[in-house]
Amino acid sequence: MMKFLFGMVFMIPLTFLGSFWLNQFIWFIVTFLFIFNFSFSGLFSSISYEFGGDLLSFMMLILSFWICSLMVLASEKIYSLKNWFAFLLFVILGLMLSLYLTFSSLNLFIFYIFFEVSLIPTLILIVGWGYQPERLQAGIYLLFYTLLASLPMLISLFYCYDSFYSLHYFYLTGMVDSLLIYFLINMVFFVKIPMFFVHLWLPKAHVEAPVSGSMILAGIMLKLGGYGMMRLMVMFQGIGILINVIFVGLSLVGGFYVSLICLRQSDMKSLIAYSSVSHMGLVLAGVMTLNLWGLGGSLAMMVAHGLCSSGLFCLANISYERLHSRSLYINKGLINMMPSLSMFWFLLLASNMAAPPSMNLLGEIVLINSLVGFSEMSMIFLMMISFFSAVYSLFLYSFSQHGSLYSGCYSYFTCSTREYLLLMLHWLPLNLLILSGDLLVLWI
């Protein structure tokens, strides 16, 4: 396995040479080397000893490499600028490195360091390549929401070291009955996932970020919160049984409210961002149930949402590049302009509402089983969330694809092969991964 790592290190400089398409080819070669090497060299043996990766880490790592590769494919406009080298070096490679070390770390302190380091390339991406002047405010929201919640976690790490005499994940299996430590450690994950009430940074960051920033935020950054809770909730089994019901209820009620907020959005990116809050509320509720179905369903939902939401942001950006607006009042009648793109709108929005055979369906079915087993009262809000996810998905599709064309649009250009490839590479894994749903059973 090490030979592939050295191969990747020597191939990285090649990404700065040649044409744009050559860069894409090299990125995908590197990604597939990781996929096939990790898959066929003993997924449940050597990777665990060398990099600390069980199936949870492995899925997040592959999702990180996949989304980072697609970020380069989606950013042709940045490639035409003079600062594309800084974009590739500081943002893409910086994000890949920090995410790789976050998901493969065995030590809680190392996890915390690179969890915070991943903020820096994201902040550079939003502030440096964003669209409107409000991107500075969005960057400050992102930074201060996360840092305010994460600094208490650093203090609580010293308490964990004093209690367990180690910060290795393997030893963090004892019972921590302190409510204060519970909040200090988990608050950063609540902000990151994000939980209702601490979610306001997410729509701002999505609306102001470039397409690659929205892709990495929706695809990977939100998953850091779910990953951290899955790793550390084993410490709080005693107190979790008593207090987690509050967060399950808050997540379900919040997911319902956010679904209603989606119906009032006129900005396409804002609508997709709020739908992310609703879906990740289900993931948070699933983790908080502390049962096997909840953990497996949360993993499936995180992977599915990372691919689906990232693809929807790509679609919104394709429309933005042609009409120079994200407003639903201007993006109308697109089925008359680009019928083939309308097909991708339909496919990804159908996946967003958990239609078969998407991975979202598997995640929602398992999470519904978990939450109904946890409390029968949760069925009410689960029905509402499932229904309104279909409502706002159909709302976005019907408003953008049907109706009369915007009268101020006199000319447009059709989709390129690059854009079709980008969308297909989101949709195919999303609908093929459901065939390996049995891996969830192996993990849990």
Helices and strands as residue ranges (DSSP letters): H 2-11, G 12-16, H 20-40, H 46-51, H 55-74, H 76-79, H 84-86, I 87-93, H 94-103, H 108-117, H 119-129, H 135-164, G 169-171, H 179-192, H 201-208, H 211-216, I 217-221, H 222-232, G 233-236, H 237-262, H 268-288, H 292-323, H 334-337, H 339-352, H 359-374, H 378-401, H 417-432, G 433-436, H 438-443
